[in-house]
Amino acid sequence: MEILHQIGLFLQTAIQTGTPILFAIVGGILCEKVGHMNLGVEGMMLMGASLGFAVACATGNPLLAMLAAGAAGAAGALIYAFITVTLRGNQVVTGLVLTIFGTGVSGLIGGWVSSEQIPQSVNSAFRPVEIPVLSNIPILGEAVFSQDIYVWLGLVIAVLAYFYLNKTKLGLYVRAIGENPGAADASGINVTLHKYINILLGGFLCGLGGAYLSTAFLTTGAGWIAVALIIFSTWNPLKAIFAAYLFGMLRGLNYKMQGWEIQIPSQFLTMLPYIATIIVLIFIAMRKKKENQPPKALGEAYFREER
């Protein structure tokens, strides 16, 4: 029974570790589905983490902290959208600059609140909640049914994002824009509006993921990992759940093996998500299945006058 308990705790921690990554992956998918490669995910998460922490310390209100973190991420996304959509700037350079900017902003805010501690009211809000009866199931109970509200929110958002992109009229517009913005524009779809909406929504989710980093859990470099796992998940929010939790398991395995004194270099275990991404890329390139390919217009600026 002790072994089952340890496995359950390991999976519980893995899911918690993957949760901020899940928010970022889904946010990145929404952005890339309209043809914009945003490498500023790390910057938006850092902005969300710092502002969420500051608001949590100032108000003691977990909901306000989450909203502030999401707003910070959306603000970063607005800068990115204005440069890449309105001014048609280079998406890769803009994303990298956004990460540098977000790092600076988080460092500034972090300097102001470095001596603060998360209020008990916020800590309590993010503590795991055991679901009666279900939480007593061996392994699965602790891993799945003894989680905090942020974990469940991440799962709900991933499922809603899938239905939004694949089962709604707006999602059809988004996919059309990502594949061929000129054709979508000619069909009467407001390309600029939908680009802004999805980029800002993606930034909001990245900010929410950042809030989890600072108020509940900590995973360094989560934004860069999320960029890689967007490819791993083949731009599918449901697959993003698997990708995020797989990363959480690999990170947790790193810590567990150190505790078990198994002599495997931690750097190798850190590399595993990226190795898996490379393997998936090779597999996708060989099979060339349309549903696993990136949007055709990804990374390309849209000039309405050229359609």
N, C-alpha and C positions, 0 to 999 in steps of 0.2 A: 504493500500500500504506500510505503514511503517513496518508492520509485515512481509510482503513478502520480503522486503528489508533486514530485520534482518535475516530472514531464509536463504536468498541467501548469505549474508556475513558469516553466521555460516558455511554453506556448503563449501564456498570458503576456509575458514580457515581450515576446516577439511581435505580437499583435500591437501592443502599445508602441513599440519602436517603429513599426511600419505605418502607424496612423498618420503622423505628420507628412510622411512621404506620400501617402494615399491622397491627401488633400492637394498636395503639390502636383502629383501626376494628373489628377482629374482637371485641375486648373490649367495645366500645360496642354492637355488634350483639347480643351475648349478653345484655347488660343490657336493651336496648330490646325484645328479643323477649319478655321477660316483663313488658313494660309499664312499664318504668322509664327515664325520660329522665335520664341522668346527665351533667350538665354539669361534673362534677368530673374529667373525663378528664385535663385538664392538671395538676391537683393530684396525681393518682395517679402520673402519669408523672414529675413532678418529685420526688416522694417516692422512687420507684423509682430514679431517676437518682442522687440524692444518697446514698441508703443503699447502692446497688450500688457506687458509687464508693468509699465509705468501707470497705466490706467487702473490695473488691478491693485497696485499699491496705493494709489490715490483715492480710489472709491471703495475698494473691497467688494465690488460687484462683478461676478464672473461674466455675466451677460454683456455688461458694458465693455469689459476687457476684450471679449471675443469680437464685438462689433467694431471696437477701435482698431484691433489687429486687422480685421478684414478691410476696414476703410484705409488703413495704411498700405496694404497690399494693392488695393484698387487705385490709390493715388499714384503708386509707382507704375501700375499698368496704364494709367491715363497718360503719364509722360511718354511711355513707350508707344502707346497708340497714336498720340499726336504726332510724334516724330515719324513713325513708320507708315501710318495710314494717311494722315493729312499732308505731311511734308514728304512722304515716300522715301524716307531715309533708309539706310542699310539696316536690316533687321538684326544681323549678327552683331554688328558693332554697337547698335543701340542697346541690345540685351546685355552685352558685356559692361557697357557704361552704367546701365541700371544696377547691375550687381555691385559695381564699385561705389555708386551713389548710395545704394541701400546699406552697404557695409559702413560707410561714413556716417549715415544718419543713425544707424543702430549704435555705433560707437559713441556718438554725441549724446543720445538719449540714455544709453547705458551708463555714461559717466555721471549723469545727473541722479540716477537711481541706484547706483552701485552699492550703496549702503543700506538699501531698503530690503525688506523681506516680504514674500507673498503673504497677505493676510490669511488668517485661518478660514475665513468664509470662502475664499477662493480655493484653497487647498481642499476643503470639504466638498466643494462642488465637483471636483475632478477626481475624487476617490472612487475606486471600483465599487459598484453596486451589485450585490448578489441577488439574482433572480430566484425566488423561492422554488424549491424542488429541482429545477433545472441546474442550479449551481452545484448540486450534490452529485451530478453525474461524473463518474471518474474521468479525469483528464479533460474531457470536453466542457465540463461544468466550470472548472477554473479558467480554462483557456478562452471560452466564448461567453459564458453566462455570468462571469464575475468581472465585468469591464466597466470603465467609466463612460459617462455620457458622450465624450468626445469620440470614442471608438465607434459607438453606435451612430453618431452623427456622420462620421466618415463613410460608413457603410451605406447609410441612407442616401447621402449625396452622390456616391458612385452609382448606385442603382438609378436614381433620378436622372443623372447625367446620361446614362445609357438610353433610357426611354426618351429623353429630350432629343438626343441626336439621331435616334433610329426609329422612333415611333410617332413623331410629331411633325407637323407642317413646318414649324420653325427650324427643327432639326434638319429637315430636307433642304431648307434654304441655306443653312450653315454648310452642309456637305457640298451643295452646288457651288457655293462661293469658294470653298477650298479646292474644288476640282477645276473650275473654270469661271473666274469672277466676271469675265466679259460676257459669257453666255447667261450667267445669272442676272447681270445688269440688264441685258437685252430682254430678259423675261419679266422685267419690272421689279426685281428684288432690289431693295436699298442696300447695296453692298457695304457702303461706308457705315451705315447705322448698325448692321449686324456684326461687322468687324469690331466696332467699338464696344457693343454690348458683350460679346463673348470674350474679348480681351480683358475688359473690366471685371467681368464675372470670374474669369480665370485668376486675375490678380487678387480678387477678394478671397478666393479659396486658398491661394498661396499664403495670404496673410493669416487666415484662420489656422493653417498648418503651422505657421510660425508661432502663433499664440500657444499652441500645444507644446512647442519646444521650451518656451520660457515659463509657462504656468503649470505644466504637468510633467513633461518628459523632456529629455535632451538628446538630440542626435545632431552632431556637428556635420556641416557640409551637406545637409539634407537636400538643398535646392539642386546641387549638381548631380546628386544621385537620382533625383526625380527626373531630370532632363534625360538621363540615360534610360530610365525605366519607362518613359513614355514610349520609346522605341520598343522596349521589351514587351510592353502591353499591346503593341500594334494598334495604338490609338483607340483602344476599346476600354471604356471605364470599368466594365466588369472584370476584364483581365487585369486591370490596374490593381484590383483588390488582391489578386494572387501575387502580382509582382511586388507590391508593397510589403505584404506579409512574408513573402519569401526572403526579401531583403532583411526584414526584422529577424527572421530565424537565423540567417547567416551571421548577422551582427551578434545575436544572442549566443550562437554557437561559438563565436570568437571568445566571448567572456567565459562560457562554460568550460571550454577546453583549457583555458588558462587556469581555472579553478581545479580541473581534473589533472593538471600538470601533464597534459599531452603535448608533446614537443612538435607542434605545427606552427610555423611562423604566422603571427597575427596579420602581417601584411598580405600573406597569401589569402587568408580568409576574407580580408577587406576587398581583395580583387575579385572575388567570386561573382558578385552581381554584374560586374562589367564583363567578365569572361562569358557569363550567361547571355548578356546582351549581344556580344559579338557573335556567339553561336546562333542566336535567334536571327540576327541580321543575315548571316550566311544562309540559314534555312529559308528565310523569306525571299532572298535573292534567287535561290535555286528553284523554289516552287512558283514564285511570281503570281500568287493568288491575289486578286484585285483587292479583296477585303482586308488584306494584311499590308497593303502598300500605303505610304504616306500620301496626304493630299497632293495632287499634281502641282498645284500652285504654291506649295509651301516654300516660303522664303522669297517669293517674287513680289515686287511692288506692282500694284495695279494702277495703270494709267487709263482712265476712262476714255481719253481722247484717242487711244490706240485700238479700241475694240472695233 
